[in-house]
Amino acid sequence: MNEKTREAIRYLGYGKHAVDGHTLDLIAEEFEKLEQIISARFIYRIFDVRREYEEEKDKRDGNDFIVIESMNIRSRGLIRNLKGCRQVVLFAATLGIEVDRRIHLLLITDMARAVIAQACAAALLEEYCDQCQEKIGVELEAVHQYLRPRFSPGYGDFPIEFQADFFRLLDCPRKIGLSLTDSFMMTPTKSVTAVIGISDTKEPCHTKGCEACGKMDCQFRRDQA
């Protein structure tokens, strides 16, 4: 069983339970159909990052925040993730609108298959983001810089409202055809934005991150909220 199939099964919520052959066949069929219609695109930019405090006493109380361009981000999870980083990658990626159209059609015609298509699309998006991050990482490793795990707005205590800043700074609508609703949801829906820390030290979890790691005491571990 390949990695993307395991990811799809995880998104379907099987956990450690065995998956029947019929479901595995449906997963394989959906991967084949989705891979024919994907139009994946991504964009990224590198920005400086720093930690700041509003008052001197905040240094004692730990009331610091992350500053990236015009964004002042109060997120303990993100602060831990970016510990030791002086720069970050702001990243956005999408599988394209045709994936949304297929899922929408299946929601009308075949609900069970739609659920599987959703899971397969999520796995394909994760795989694509990993590939993109690997490409960025190769470029940075040439200058002895290394990437941390992706950390997205809406995850843990990182407010989803920062999606709007990502879209402005990356020019997502024009560059990769990605738009944002008033409630900060992305269209196409199979899309991702993320902060990726750039560090002088290489960590073993630079792509898969906390969801795939059992090291609960890692100082860079994200909140699993």
Secondary structure, 3 states (H helix, E strand, C coil): CCHHHHHHHHHCCCCCCCCCHHHHHHHHHHHHHHHHHCCCEEEEEEEECEEEECCCHHHHHCCEEEEECCEEECCHHHHHHCCCCCEEEEEEEECCHHHHHHHHHHHHHCHHHHHHHHHHHHHHHHHHHHHHHHHHHHHHHCCCCEEEEEECCCCCCCCHHHHHHHHHHHCHHHHHCCEECCCCCEECCCEEEEEEEEECCCCCCCCCHHHHCCCCCCCCCCCCC
